[in-house]
């Protein structure tokens, strides 16, 4: 059930990324909904799920992004980010708003670093002064992630489900 | 258990990361236009091939060297045997050559002499160290007789003292009972060369006014009736004077008595003159010591 939910979330994120996001925030570069989902999954379920979600979502995103021509760079970046976010989520308490915000910020910066770094390293693309774009994307991702957490945690029965899950573990 | 889960997570993370890298490498070309995956795979496989070649080649070389060393050892043993055989053969050849030279010298000496001689081989040495004698392979049946002079290309050897039918005993000049009339070649001073039982001779009965110097050559004077005149006895090694007379003149014999193999026996004890000696101006009485042992 958890895997199916993750896949659905990824599919929704991809759909929104390619359709709604550009109308909402003015361009795909400013928001990475797939990354937001991966970070959310990692923080919610752990490093393994976060890593697998990041890998699958990144590969699909790469396949859909026809401009790059290289499948796997996004997948690698997102799987690393998912794994790291999952490990941090297990080691530290990130249920408060600020830690979550920082997590989204940091994860987005890490993702951008790996993603752009690999492209530059492989001499496939050049990024001129990407810091503003990365920073803006980090802030937007963090804001969207905070909203997503708020919405999901406000759903009826969420607290009980999380408590029962902790008891089982 | 928690440790196992973390380890599995780590391995899974590693596997996924490597999987992505392989996926990326399969699509990205290097500067040479070859896919990175292909180049990396080839590079890794080439290193594996290199390592395998090194290991297998090393083992093959070691094996080959082992057999080669065995062959080398056999060759070495065979060559050592050949070297030993050749050394023996070389010594034999050298001995033959030396013998030929000695015989040639004897032949030359014999042809230059005005006396009749016969060649004889030394077949033995004296049994006692007190008497310096040798045994010759010729005797009375070959014309040898007592008091016949024995010479060699180097000089005077001695005289025959005991001839038998087929062998003769030779008294060397260095025997303590041997003596020969002598004359200093340069100054014509006369004396008697006397054996000392050692490897040196003594020159006695030399006038105190005679001119005798170290290095002078001494030859036979012929006055003793045994040794033909003019054969080299030796060289003066040291001269000692005392109270106006010579207290001791030591000669170093010209003949190496330890290396004698062939000699000439003078059959006619005539006072013939050798080619290399000027006859002495005058002769004096010589106390002969030529009695047989």
Boltz contact constraints between the chains, C-beta under 6 A:
constraints:
  - contact:
      token1: [A, 47]
      token2: [B, 9]
      max_distance: 6.0
  - contact:
      token1: [A, 48]
      token2: [B, 9]
      max_distance: 6.0
  - contact:
      token1: [A, 51]
      token2: [B, 13]
      max_distance: 6.0
  - contact:
      token1: [A, 51]
      token2: [B, 16]
      max_distance: 6.0
  - contact:
      token1: [A, 55]
      token2: [B, 16]
      max_distance: 6.0
  - contact:
      token1: [A, 70]
      token2: [B, 24]
      max_distance: 6.0
  - contact:
      token1: [A, 70]
      token2: [B, 27]
      max_distance: 6.0
  - contact:
      token1: [A, 70]
      token2: [B, 28]
      max_distance: 6.0
  - contact:
      token1: [A, 72]
      token2: [B, 20]
      max_distance: 6.0
  - contact:
      token1: [A, 72]
      token2: [B, 23]
      max_distance: 6.0
  - contact:
      token1: [A, 72]
      token2: [B, 24]
      max_distance: 6.0
  - contact:
      token1: [A, 73]
      token2: [B, 24]
      max_distance: 6.0
  - contact:
      token1: [A, 75]
      token2: [B, 20]
      max_distance: 6.0
  - contact:
      token1: [A, 76]
      token2: [B, 20]
      max_distance: 6.0
  - contact:
      token1: [A, 79]
      token2: [B, 16]
      max_distance: 6.0
  - contact:
      token1: [A, 83]
      token2: [B, 13]
      max_distance: 6.0
  - contact:
      token1: [A, 122]
      token2: [B, 28]
      max_distance: 6.0
